[in-house]
Amino acid sequence: MPGKFELKKAKNGEFYFNLKASNGETILTSETYKSRRGALNGIKSVQKNAPDPKRFQTKVSEKNGQFFFNLRAGNHEVIGRSEMYPTEKARDAGAASVMKHAPDAAVVEAQAAAGA
């Protein structure tokens, strides 16, 4: 099963998306967008920027010391954020999964509203 973008409408009426790997795990979550069109443009930006390793900004949480990454567009805006990982190696594997799955991932509209 290939990766997919799940487009969702939040309880506040805004839109966001999750990129899911082929195993169903969420590997990237977007910011919220005021419109569906904005979220779809965000997905296009992820698809365009994910293959470039320079677009990934690796970070360590000051709160809990866990590792995560941000995916940035050419203008340096953050277009997606990973989950928290217990090790650098796991974080780097997550980034590699985004590079692999994002470019060709299908967009699926989620049925249920979710909070974001």
HUCOR-V25053 format. One line per field, one symbol per residue. ss: DSSP state (A for helix, B for strand, O for the rest). A space follows every 10 residues. Layout:
BEGIN
ss=???
END
This chain:
BEGIN
ss=OOOBBBBBBB OOOOBBBBBB OOOOOBBBBO OOBOOAAAAA AAAAAAAAAO OOAAABBBBB OOOOOOBBBB BBOOOOOBBB BOOOBOOAAA AAAAAAAAAA AOOOOBBBBO OOOBOO
END
